Amino acid sequence: MRVLQVHNFYQQSGGEDRVVAAEHALLADHGHSVVQYTPHNDAVNKMSALEVGVKTVWNHETYRNIRHLIAEQGVELVHVHNTLPLVSPAVYYAAAAQRTPVVQTLHNYRFLCPASTFFRQGEICELCLSKAIKYPAVTNRCYRDSVAASAAVSTMLAAHRFSGTYRNKIHTYIALTEFARAKFCEGGLPAERIAVKPNFLAKDPGVGTGNGGYALFVGRLSEEKGVGTLLEAWKASAQTIPLKIAGDGPLQMFVRKRAAELPGVEYLGACAHARVIALLQDAAFLMFPSRWYEGMPLVVLEAMACGTPVVAFGLGSMNDLIVEGENGIKLASPDAGVLACFLNNSKELAGKVARLRSGTRARFEQNFAAKTNYGLLLDIYNRALNEPRSIS
């Protein structure tokens, strides 16, 4: 099979970029030919705000390039990951013009929320979920803290919703979890076109011992990731388990200062991936206090592959990823007080997470290994190729 993989790379590399690379390798390893179209958002720095806004809605260059690639390379299927802002929905029309089915992975909630996170001012926000025109995102400057940028994304979403792009030009959507699928259905995407396929790890890091005796946070140091909530809970609790924090982001200075003040808390800064894996393998458990719905964070899958249980708030997709008593512990609400109460009995906590290690690894092998994921992806591709749908 010859697949065209389309992804608009972000200026700050993240999980989506890793997933694209992993799927590319997975397909190539199984003998498929993968062509890529991957503009990078560094190009935005050389454009005016007006030019970026126009390209967000429709990029003529994308349309021409995609049609040319499909025809020249004999592409049978187009798999789109991110289109914002340089690819634009023009990719769907180019594929339709070449009579080539499109599969779209929904890595985040951008189709329903211009900010992509359903998170604003420290809380879950669904003001735009059911609105055809996402005007709350504009008034609240939700995308890049800019009225103009928020208006461009909102215009793109509205224009292509009203013109039928999302219903008529995309054969199959891939949601990462059942929670995400339900949310996209609620937001108006056609339920019969949304399949569920999780992320996976291209390389199995192997099981660790968990003998380090510490809790670990790995991720972007930002409000929605809950690192502030975690540190507040650590300060309020009486537990004695050490906490290591790896990552960087806008709250880096706050985290550095708070870690220096709290006994047993160590800030490691940004760590290379090999170092992160080693930390996960030795950790007693991964703290994942995210305060937004999340997509499918790779660090959680890596923790499970290492046999390291996950402690998280039972919010959004984490309810699908974590099975209580099998691979982690879910807390009722994203609140520092709830987390502090949970942390207070450190001896009981250490014993509880130790008993989860074998179940954590088993859940990874059953659901998130590359072999399992390839079968799911191939099934979606074959249905897109063989099931006739009115893609015009």
Contacts in CASP RR format, 6 or more apart in sequence:
PFRMAT RR
TARGET T0000
AUTHOR 0000-0000-0000
METHOD contacts of the structure
MODEL  1
MRVLQVHNFYQQSGGEDRVVAAEHALLADHGHSVVQYTPHNDAVNKMSAL
EVGVKTVWNHETYRNIRHLIAEQGVELVHVHNTLPLVSPAVYYAAAAQRT
PVVQTLHNYRFLCPASTFFRQGEICELCLSKAIKYPAVTNRCYRDSVAAS
AAVSTMLAAHRFSGTYRNKIHTYIALTEFARAKFCEGGLPAERIAVKPNF
LAKDPGVGTGNGGYALFVGRLSEEKGVGTLLEAWKASAQTIPLKIAGDGP
LQMFVRKRAAELPGVEYLGACAHARVIALLQDAAFLMFPSRWYEGMPLVV
LEAMACGTPVVAFGLGSMNDLIVEGENGIKLASPDAGVLACFLNNSKELA
GKVARLRSGTRARFEQNFAAKTNYGLLLDIYNRALNEPRSIS
1 27 0 8 1.000
1 32 0 8 1.000
1 33 0 8 1.000
1 76 0 8 1.000
1 77 0 8 1.000
1 381 0 8 1.000
1 385 0 8 1.000
2 32 0 8 1.000
2 33 0 8 1.000
2 34 0 8 1.000
2 35 0 8 1.000
2 73 0 8 1.000
2 74 0 8 1.000
2 75 0 8 1.000
2 76 0 8 1.000
2 77 0 8 1.000
3 27 0 8 1.000
3 32 0 8 1.000
3 33 0 8 1.000
3 34 0 8 1.000
3 35 0 8 1.000
3 75 0 8 1.000
3 76 0 8 1.000
3 77 0 8 1.000
3 78 0 8 1.000
3 79 0 8 1.000
3 381 0 8 1.000
4 34 0 8 1.000
4 35 0 8 1.000
4 36 0 8 1.000
4 37 0 8 1.000
4 66 0 8 1.000
4 69 0 8 1.000
4 70 0 8 1.000
4 73 0 8 1.000
4 75 0 8 1.000
4 77 0 8 1.000
4 78 0 8 1.000
4 79 0 8 1.000
4 100 0 8 1.000
5 20 0 8 1.000
5 23 0 8 1.000
5 24 0 8 1.000
5 34 0 8 1.000
5 35 0 8 1.000
5 36 0 8 1.000
5 37 0 8 1.000
5 38 0 8 1.000
5 79 0 8 1.000
5 81 0 8 1.000
6 36 0 8 1.000
6 37 0 8 1.000
6 38 0 8 1.000
6 66 0 8 1.000
6 78 0 8 1.000
6 79 0 8 1.000
6 80 0 8 1.000
6 81 0 8 1.000
6 83 0 8 1.000
6 87 0 8 1.000
6 91 0 8 1.000
7 16 0 8 1.000
7 17 0 8 1.000
7 20 0 8 1.000
7 36 0 8 1.000
7 37 0 8 1.000
7 38 0 8 1.000
7 80 0 8 1.000
7 81 0 8 1.000
7 82 0 8 1.000
7 87 0 8 1.000
8 38 0 8 1.000
8 39 0 8 1.000
8 40 0 8 1.000
8 41 0 8 1.000
8 81 0 8 1.000
8 82 0 8 1.000
8 83 0 8 1.000
8 84 0 8 1.000
8 85 0 8 1.000
8 86 0 8 1.000
8 87 0 8 1.000
9 17 0 8 1.000
9 38 0 8 1.000
9 39 0 8 1.000
9 40 0 8 1.000
9 41 0 8 1.000
9 82 0 8 1.000
10 16 0 8 1.000
10 17 0 8 1.000
10 41 0 8 1.000
10 82 0 8 1.000
11 40 0 8 1.000
11 41 0 8 1.000
11 42 0 8 1.000
11 44 0 8 1.000
15 297 0 8 1.000
15 298 0 8 1.000
16 81 0 8 1.000
16 82 0 8 1.000
16 107 0 8 1.000
16 108 0 8 1.000
18 298 0 8 1.000
19 81 0 8 1.000
19 105 0 8 1.000
19 107 0 8 1.000
19 199 0 8 1.000
19 298 0 8 1.000
20 38 0 8 1.000
20 81 0 8 1.000
21 202 0 8 1.000
22 199 0 8 1.000
22 200 0 8 1.000
22 201 0 8 1.000
22 202 0 8 1.000
22 370 0 8 1.000
23 79 0 8 1.000
23 377 0 8 1.000
24 34 0 8 1.000
24 36 0 8 1.000
25 202 0 8 1.000
26 200 0 8 1.000
26 202 0 8 1.000
26 370 0 8 1.000
26 373 0 8 1.000
26 374 0 8 1.000
26 377 0 8 1.000
27 34 0 8 1.000
27 377 0 8 1.000
28 34 0 8 1.000
30 374 0 8 1.000
30 378 0 8 1.000
33 73 0 8 1.000
35 69 0 8 1.000
35 73 0 8 1.000
35 75 0 8 1.000
37 62 0 8 1.000
37 65 0 8 1.000
37 66 0 8 1.000
37 69 0 8 1.000
37 87 0 8 1.000
37 91 0 8 1.000
39 62 0 8 1.000
39 86 0 8 1.000
39 87 0 8 1.000
41 85 0 8 1.000
41 86 0 8 1.000
43 86 0 8 1.000
44 52 0 8 1.000
44 85 0 8 1.000
44 86 0 8 1.000
47 55 0 8 1.000
49 148 0 8 1.000
49 149 0 8 1.000
52 85 0 8 1.000
52 149 0 8 1.000
52 152 0 8 1.000
53 85 0 8 1.000
53 148 0 8 1.000
53 149 0 8 1.000
53 152 0 8 1.000
53 155 0 8 1.000
55 85 0 8 1.000
55 86 0 8 1.000
55 88 0 8 1.000
56 84 0 8 1.000
56 85 0 8 1.000
56 88 0 8 1.000
56 152 0 8 1.000
56 153 0 8 1.000
56 155 0 8 1.000
56 156 0 8 1.000
57 88 0 8 1.000
57 89 0 8 1.000
57 152 0 8 1.000
57 155 0 8 1.000
57 156 0 8 1.000
57 159 0 8 1.000
57 160 0 8 1.000
58 88 0 8 1.000
58 89 0 8 1.000
58 90 0 8 1.000
59 86 0 8 1.000
59 87 0 8 1.000
59 88 0 8 1.000
59 90 0 8 1.000
60 90 0 8 1.000
62 86 0 8 1.000
62 87 0 8 1.000
62 88 0 8 1.000
62 90 0 8 1.000
62 91 0 8 1.000
62 94 0 8 1.000
63 90 0 8 1.000
63 91 0 8 1.000
63 93 0 8 1.000
63 94 0 8 1.000
64 94 0 8 1.000
65 94 0 8 1.000
66 78 0 8 1.000
66 90 0 8 1.000
66 91 0 8 1.000
66 94 0 8 1.000
66 95 0 8 1.000
67 94 0 8 1.000
67 97 0 8 1.000
67 98 0 8 1.000
69 75 0 8 1.000
70 78 0 8 1.000
70 94 0 8 1.000
70 95 0 8 1.000
70 98 0 8 1.000
70 100 0 8 1.000
71 98 0 8 1.000
75 98 0 8 1.000
75 100 0 8 1.000
76 100 0 8 1.000
76 385 0 8 1.000
77 100 0 8 1.000
77 101 0 8 1.000
77 102 0 8 1.000
77 103 0 8 1.000
77 381 0 8 1.000
77 384 0 8 1.000
77 385 0 8 1.000
78 91 0 8 1.000
78 95 0 8 1.000
78 100 0 8 1.000
78 101 0 8 1.000
78 102 0 8 1.000
78 103 0 8 1.000
79 102 0 8 1.000
79 103 0 8 1.000
79 104 0 8 1.000
79 105 0 8 1.000
79 381 0 8 1.000
80 87 0 8 1.000
80 91 0 8 1.000
80 92 0 8 1.000
80 102 0 8 1.000
80 103 0 8 1.000
80 104 0 8 1.000
80 105 0 8 1.000
80 170 0 8 1.000
81 105 0 8 1.000
81 107 0 8 1.000
82 107 0 8 1.000
83 89 0 8 1.000
83 91 0 8 1.000
84 110 0 8 1.000
84 153 0 8 1.000
84 156 0 8 1.000
85 152 0 8 1.000
85 153 0 8 1.000
88 156 0 8 1.000
89 156 0 8 1.000
89 160 0 8 1.000
89 165 0 8 1.000
89 169 0 8 1.000
91 102 0 8 1.000
92 102 0 8 1.000
92 165 0 8 1.000
92 169 0 8 1.000
92 170 0 8 1.000
93 165 0 8 1.000
93 169 0 8 1.000
95 101 0 8 1.000
95 102 0 8 1.000
95 169 0 8 1.000
96 102 0 8 1.000
96 168 0 8 1.000
96 169 0 8 1.000
96 391 0 8 1.000
96 392 0 8 1.000
101 171 0 8 1.000
101 172 0 8 1.000
101 384 0 8 1.000
101 385 0 8 1.000
101 389 0 8 1.000
101 391 0 8 1.000
102 169 0 8 1.000
102 170 0 8 1.000
102 171 0 8 1.000
102 172 0 8 1.000
102 384 0 8 1.000
102 391 0 8 1.000
103 170 0 8 1.000
103 171 0 8 1.000
103 172 0 8 1.000
103 173 0 8 1.000
103 174 0 8 1.000
103 380 0 8 1.000
103 381 0 8 1.000
103 384 0 8 1.000
104 170 0 8 1.000
104 172 0 8 1.000
104 173 0 8 1.000
104 174 0 8 1.000
105 173 0 8 1.000
105 174 0 8 1.000
105 176 0 8 1.000
106 173 0 8 1.000
106 174 0 8 1.000
106 175 0 8 1.000
106 176 0 8 1.000
106 180 0 8 1.000
106 184 0 8 1.000
106 194 0 8 1.000
107 176 0 8 1.000
107 295 0 8 1.000
108 116 0 8 1.000
108 117 0 8 1.000
108 295 0 8 1.000
109 116 0 8 1.000
109 117 0 8 1.000
109 118 0 8 1.000
109 180 0 8 1.000
109 183 0 8 1.000
109 184 0 8 1.000
109 293 0 8 1.000
110 116 0 8 1.000
110 153 0 8 1.000
111 157 0 8 1.000
111 166 0 8 1.000
111 184 0 8 1.000
111 189 0 8 1.000
112 118 0 8 1.000
112 128 0 8 1.000
112 129 0 8 1.000
112 183 0 8 1.000
112 184 0 8 1.000
112 187 0 8 1.000
113 125 0 8 1.000
113 126 0 8 1.000
113 128 0 8 1.000
113 129 0 8 1.000
113 134 0 8 1.000
113 137 0 8 1.000
113 142 0 8 1.000
114 128 0 8 1.000
114 134 0 8 1.000
114 137 0 8 1.000
114 138 0 8 1.000
114 142 0 8 1.000
114 143 0 8 1.000
114 150 0 8 1.000
114 153 0 8 1.000
114 154 0 8 1.000
114 157 0 8 1.000
115 137 0 8 1.000
115 142 0 8 1.000
115 143 0 8 1.000
117 224 0 8 1.000
117 292 0 8 1.000
117 293 0 8 1.000
118 124 0 8 1.000
118 125 0 8 1.000
118 126 0 8 1.000
118 129 0 8 1.000
118 292 0 8 1.000
118 293 0 8 1.000
119 125 0 8 1.000
119 224 0 8 1.000
119 291 0 8 1.000
119 292 0 8 1.000
119 293 0 8 1.000
120 127 0 8 1.000
120 140 0 8 1.000
120 142 0 8 1.000
122 223 0 8 1.000
122 224 0 8 1.000
122 291 0 8 1.000
123 291 0 8 1.000
124 291 0 8 1.000
124 292 0 8 1.000
124 293 0 8 1.000
124 315 0 8 1.000
127 136 0 8 1.000
127 137 0 8 1.000
127 140 0 8 1.000
128 134 0 8 1.000
128 136 0 8 1.000
128 137 0 8 1.000
129 183 0 8 1.000
129 186 0 8 1.000
129 187 0 8 1.000
130 186 0 8 1.000
130 187 0 8 1.000
130 188 0 8 1.000
132 158 0 8 1.000
132 161 0 8 1.000
132 162 0 8 1.000
133 154 0 8 1.000
133 158 0 8 1.000
134 153 0 8 1.000
134 154 0 8 1.000
134 157 0 8 1.000
134 158 0 8 1.000
135 154 0 8 1.000
136 142 0 8 1.000
137 143 0 8 1.000
137 150 0 8 1.000
137 153 0 8 1.000
137 154 0 8 1.000
138 147 0 8 1.000
138 150 0 8 1.000
138 151 0 8 1.000
138 154 0 8 1.000
140 150 0 8 1.000
141 147 0 8 1.000
141 150 0 8 1.000
142 150 0 8 1.000
143 149 0 8 1.000
143 150 0 8 1.000
143 152 0 8 1.000
143 153 0 8 1.000
144 150 0 8 1.000
160 166 0 8 1.000
166 189 0 8 1.000
167 190 0 8 1.000
168 390 0 8 1.000
168 391 0 8 1.000
168 392 0 8 1.000
169 391 0 8 1.000
169 392 0 8 1.000
170 193 0 8 1.000
170 391 0 8 1.000
171 193 0 8 1.000
171 384 0 8 1.000
171 387 0 8 1.000
171 389 0 8 1.000
171 391 0 8 1.000
172 193 0 8 1.000
172 194 0 8 1.000
172 195 0 8 1.000
172 380 0 8 1.000
172 383 0 8 1.000
172 384 0 8 1.000
173 184 0 8 1.000
173 189 0 8 1.000
173 193 0 8 1.000
173 194 0 8 1.000
173 195 0 8 1.000
174 194 0 8 1.000
174 195 0 8 1.000
174 196 0 8 1.000
174 197 0 8 1.000
174 380 0 8 1.000
175 181 0 8 1.000
175 184 0 8 1.000
175 194 0 8 1.000
175 195 0 8 1.000
175 196 0 8 1.000
175 197 0 8 1.000
176 196 0 8 1.000
176 197 0 8 1.000
176 198 0 8 1.000
176 199 0 8 1.000
176 295 0 8 1.000
176 296 0 8 1.000
176 317 0 8 1.000
177 196 0 8 1.000
177 198 0 8 1.000
177 295 0 8 1.000
177 296 0 8 1.000
177 316 0 8 1.000
177 317 0 8 1.000
177 320 0 8 1.000
177 321 0 8 1.000
178 196 0 8 1.000
178 320 0 8 1.000
179 293 0 8 1.000
179 316 0 8 1.000
179 317 0 8 1.000
179 319 0 8 1.000
179 320 0 8 1.000
180 196 0 8 1.000
180 293 0 8 1.000
180 295 0 8 1.000
180 317 0 8 1.000
181 191 0 8 1.000
181 194 0 8 1.000
181 196 0 8 1.000
183 293 0 8 1.000
184 194 0 8 1.000
185 191 0 8 1.000
185 194 0 8 1.000
193 389 0 8 1.000
195 380 0 8 1.000
195 383 0 8 1.000
197 373 0 8 1.000
197 376 0 8 1.000
197 377 0 8 1.000
197 380 0 8 1.000
198 296 0 8 1.000
198 367 0 8 1.000
198 368 0 8 1.000
198 373 0 8 1.000
199 296 0 8 1.000
199 298 0 8 1.000
199 301 0 8 1.000
199 368 0 8 1.000
199 373 0 8 1.000
200 301 0 8 1.000
200 368 0 8 1.000
200 369 0 8 1.000
200 370 0 8 1.000
200 372 0 8 1.000
200 373 0 8 1.000
201 298 0 8 1.000
201 301 0 8 1.000
201 302 0 8 1.000
201 305 0 8 1.000
201 364 0 8 1.000
201 368 0 8 1.000
201 369 0 8 1.000
201 370 0 8 1.000
202 370 0 8 1.000
204 305 0 8 1.000
204 369 0 8 1.000
204 370 0 8 1.000
205 277 0 8 1.000
205 280 0 8 1.000
205 281 0 8 1.000
205 302 0 8 1.000
205 305 0 8 1.000
205 306 0 8 1.000
206 281 0 8 1.000
206 305 0 8 1.000
206 306 0 8 1.000
207 281 0 8 1.000
207 305 0 8 1.000
207 306 0 8 1.000
207 307 0 8 1.000
207 357 0 8 1.000
207 361 0 8 1.000
208 280 0 8 1.000
208 281 0 8 1.000
208 282 0 8 1.000
208 306 0 8 1.000
208 307 0 8 1.000
208 308 0 8 1.000
209 281 0 8 1.000
209 282 0 8 1.000
210 281 0 8 1.000
210 282 0 8 1.000
210 283 0 8 1.000
210 284 0 8 1.000
210 307 0 8 1.000
210 308 0 8 1.000
210 357 0 8 1.000
211 282 0 8 1.000
212 282 0 8 1.000
212 283 0 8 1.000
212 284 0 8 1.000
213 241 0 8 1.000
213 242 0 8 1.000
213 282 0 8 1.000
213 283 0 8 1.000
213 284 0 8 1.000
213 350 0 8 1.000
214 241 0 8 1.000
214 242 0 8 1.000
214 243 0 8 1.000
214 244 0 8 1.000
214 282 0 8 1.000
214 283 0 8 1.000
214 284 0 8 1.000
215 241 0 8 1.000
215 242 0 8 1.000
215 243 0 8 1.000
215 244 0 8 1.000
215 283 0 8 1.000
215 284 0 8 1.000
215 285 0 8 1.000
215 286 0 8 1.000
215 287 0 8 1.000
215 311 0 8 1.000
216 243 0 8 1.000
216 244 0 8 1.000
216 245 0 8 1.000
216 246 0 8 1.000
216 279 0 8 1.000
216 280 0 8 1.000
216 283 0 8 1.000
216 285 0 8 1.000
216 286 0 8 1.000
216 287 0 8 1.000
216 308 0 8 1.000
217 227 0 8 1.000
217 230 0 8 1.000
217 243 0 8 1.000
217 244 0 8 1.000
217 245 0 8 1.000
217 246 0 8 1.000
217 286 0 8 1.000
217 287 0 8 1.000
217 288 0 8 1.000
217 289 0 8 1.000
218 246 0 8 1.000
218 247 0 8 1.000
218 271 0 8 1.000
218 276 0 8 1.000
218 279 0 8 1.000
218 280 0 8 1.000
218 286 0 8 1.000
218 299 0 8 1.000
219 225 0 8 1.000
219 227 0 8 1.000
219 246 0 8 1.000
219 247 0 8 1.000
219 299 0 8 1.000
220 247 0 8 1.000
220 248 0 8 1.000
220 249 0 8 1.000
221 227 0 8 1.000
221 245 0 8 1.000
221 247 0 8 1.000
221 248 0 8 1.000
221 249 0 8 1.000
221 250 0 8 1.000
221 251 0 8 1.000
221 252 0 8 1.000
221 254 0 8 1.000
221 255 0 8 1.000
222 249 0 8 1.000
222 250 0 8 1.000
222 251 0 8 1.000
223 250 0 8 1.000
223 251 0 8 1.000
223 291 0 8 1.000
224 290 0 8 1.000
224 291 0 8 1.000
224 292 0 8 1.000
225 289 0 8 1.000
225 290 0 8 1.000
225 291 0 8 1.000
226 289 0 8 1.000
226 290 0 8 1.000
226 291 0 8 1.000
226 334 0 8 1.000
227 245 0 8 1.000
227 251 0 8 1.000
227 255 0 8 1.000
227 289 0 8 1.000
228 251 0 8 1.000
228 254 0 8 1.000
228 255 0 8 1.000
228 258 0 8 1.000
228 289 0 8 1.000
228 336 0 8 1.000
229 289 0 8 1.000
229 291 0 8 1.000
229 334 0 8 1.000
229 335 0 8 1.000
229 336 0 8 1.000
229 339 0 8 1.000
230 243 0 8 1.000
230 287 0 8 1.000
230 289 0 8 1.000
230 336 0 8 1.000
230 339 0 8 1.000
231 255 0 8 1.000
231 258 0 8 1.000
231 259 0 8 1.000
231 262 0 8 1.000
231 265 0 8 1.000
232 336 0 8 1.000
232 337 0 8 1.000
232 340 0 8 1.000
233 289 0 8 1.000
233 336 0 8 1.000
233 337 0 8 1.000
233 339 0 8 1.000
233 340 0 8 1.000
233 343 0 8 1.000
234 243 0 8 1.000
234 262 0 8 1.000
234 265 0 8 1.000
234 340 0 8 1.000
234 343 0 8 1.000
235 258 0 8 1.000
235 262 0 8 1.000
236 336 0 8 1.000
236 337 0 8 1.000
236 340 0 8 1.000
237 339 0 8 1.000
237 340 0 8 1.000
237 341 0 8 1.000
237 343 0 8 1.000
237 344 0 8 1.000
238 344 0 8 1.000
238 346 0 8 1.000
239 343 0 8 1.000
239 344 0 8 1.000
239 345 0 8 1.000
239 346 0 8 1.000
239 349 0 8 1.000
240 346 0 8 1.000
241 284 0 8 1.000
241 343 0 8 1.000
241 346 0 8 1.000
241 349 0 8 1.000
241 350 0 8 1.000
242 264 0 8 1.000
242 265 0 8 1.000
242 266 0 8 1.000
243 264 0 8 1.000
243 265 0 8 1.000
243 266 0 8 1.000
243 287 0 8 1.000
244 266 0 8 1.000
244 268 0 8 1.000
244 279 0 8 1.000
244 283 0 8 1.000
245 255 0 8 1.000
245 259 0 8 1.000
245 265 0 8 1.000
245 266 0 8 1.000
245 267 0 8 1.000
245 268 0 8 1.000
245 269 0 8 1.000
246 268 0 8 1.000
246 269 0 8 1.000
246 270 0 8 1.000
246 271 0 8 1.000
246 275 0 8 1.000
246 276 0 8 1.000
246 279 0 8 1.000
247 268 0 8 1.000
247 269 0 8 1.000
247 270 0 8 1.000
247 271 0 8 1.000
248 269 0 8 1.000
248 270 0 8 1.000
252 269 0 8 1.000
255 267 0 8 1.000
256 267 0 8 1.000
258 265 0 8 1.000
259 265 0 8 1.000
259 266 0 8 1.000
259 267 0 8 1.000
260 267 0 8 1.000
268 279 0 8 1.000
271 279 0 8 1.000
276 299 0 8 1.000
276 302 0 8 1.000
277 302 0 8 1.000
277 306 0 8 1.000
280 286 0 8 1.000
280 299 0 8 1.000
280 302 0 8 1.000
280 303 0 8 1.000
280 306 0 8 1.000
280 308 0 8 1.000
281 306 0 8 1.000
281 308 0 8 1.000
283 303 0 8 1.000
283 306 0 8 1.000
283 308 0 8 1.000
284 308 0 8 1.000
284 350 0 8 1.000
284 353 0 8 1.000
284 354 0 8 1.000
285 308 0 8 1.000
285 309 0 8 1.000
285 310 0 8 1.000
285 311 0 8 1.000
285 328 0 8 1.000
285 329 0 8 1.000
285 353 0 8 1.000
286 299 0 8 1.000
286 300 0 8 1.000
286 303 0 8 1.000
286 308 0 8 1.000
286 309 0 8 1.000
286 310 0 8 1.000
286 311 0 8 1.000
287 311 0 8 1.000
287 312 0 8 1.000
288 297 0 8 1.000
288 299 0 8 1.000
288 300 0 8 1.000
288 303 0 8 1.000
288 310 0 8 1.000
288 311 0 8 1.000
288 312 0 8 1.000
288 318 0 8 1.000
289 312 0 8 1.000
289 313 0 8 1.000
289 334 0 8 1.000
289 339 0 8 1.000
290 297 0 8 1.000
290 312 0 8 1.000
290 313 0 8 1.000
290 315 0 8 1.000
290 318 0 8 1.000
290 334 0 8 1.000
291 313 0 8 1.000
291 315 0 8 1.000
291 334 0 8 1.000
292 315 0 8 1.000
293 315 0 8 1.000
293 316 0 8 1.000
293 317 0 8 1.000
294 315 0 8 1.000
294 316 0 8 1.000
294 317 0 8 1.000
294 318 0 8 1.000
295 317 0 8 1.000
296 317 0 8 1.000
296 321 0 8 1.000
300 310 0 8 1.000
300 312 0 8 1.000
300 318 0 8 1.000
300 321 0 8 1.000
301 364 0 8 1.000
301 368 0 8 1.000
303 309 0 8 1.000
303 310 0 8 1.000
303 360 0 8 1.000
304 310 0 8 1.000
304 327 0 8 1.000
304 360 0 8 1.000
304 361 0 8 1.000
304 363 0 8 1.000
304 364 0 8 1.000
304 368 0 8 1.000
305 361 0 8 1.000
305 364 0 8 1.000
305 368 0 8 1.000
306 361 0 8 1.000
307 357 0 8 1.000
307 358 0 8 1.000
307 359 0 8 1.000
307 360 0 8 1.000
307 361 0 8 1.000
307 364 0 8 1.000
308 357 0 8 1.000
308 360 0 8 1.000
309 327 0 8 1.000
309 328 0 8 1.000
309 329 0 8 1.000
309 353 0 8 1.000
309 356 0 8 1.000
309 357 0 8 1.000
309 360 0 8 1.000
310 321 0 8 1.000
310 322 0 8 1.000
310 327 0 8 1.000
310 328 0 8 1.000
310 329 0 8 1.000
310 360 0 8 1.000
311 328 0 8 1.000
311 329 0 8 1.000
311 331 0 8 1.000
311 342 0 8 1.000
311 353 0 8 1.000
312 318 0 8 1.000
312 321 0 8 1.000
312 322 0 8 1.000
312 328 0 8 1.000
312 329 0 8 1.000
312 330 0 8 1.000
312 331 0 8 1.000
313 330 0 8 1.000
313 331 0 8 1.000
313 332 0 8 1.000
313 333 0 8 1.000
313 334 0 8 1.000
314 322 0 8 1.000
314 330 0 8 1.000
314 331 0 8 1.000
314 332 0 8 1.000
314 333 0 8 1.000
315 334 0 8 1.000
318 330 0 8 1.000
319 330 0 8 1.000
322 328 0 8 1.000
322 329 0 8 1.000
322 330 0 8 1.000
323 363 0 8 1.000
324 330 0 8 1.000
325 356 0 8 1.000
326 356 0 8 1.000
326 359 0 8 1.000
326 360 0 8 1.000
326 363 0 8 1.000
327 356 0 8 1.000
327 359 0 8 1.000
327 360 0 8 1.000
327 363 0 8 1.000
327 364 0 8 1.000
328 353 0 8 1.000
328 356 0 8 1.000
328 360 0 8 1.000
329 342 0 8 1.000
329 352 0 8 1.000
329 353 0 8 1.000
329 356 0 8 1.000
331 338 0 8 1.000
331 339 0 8 1.000
331 342 0 8 1.000
332 338 0 8 1.000
342 349 0 8 1.000
343 349 0 8 1.000
366 372 0 8 1.000
END
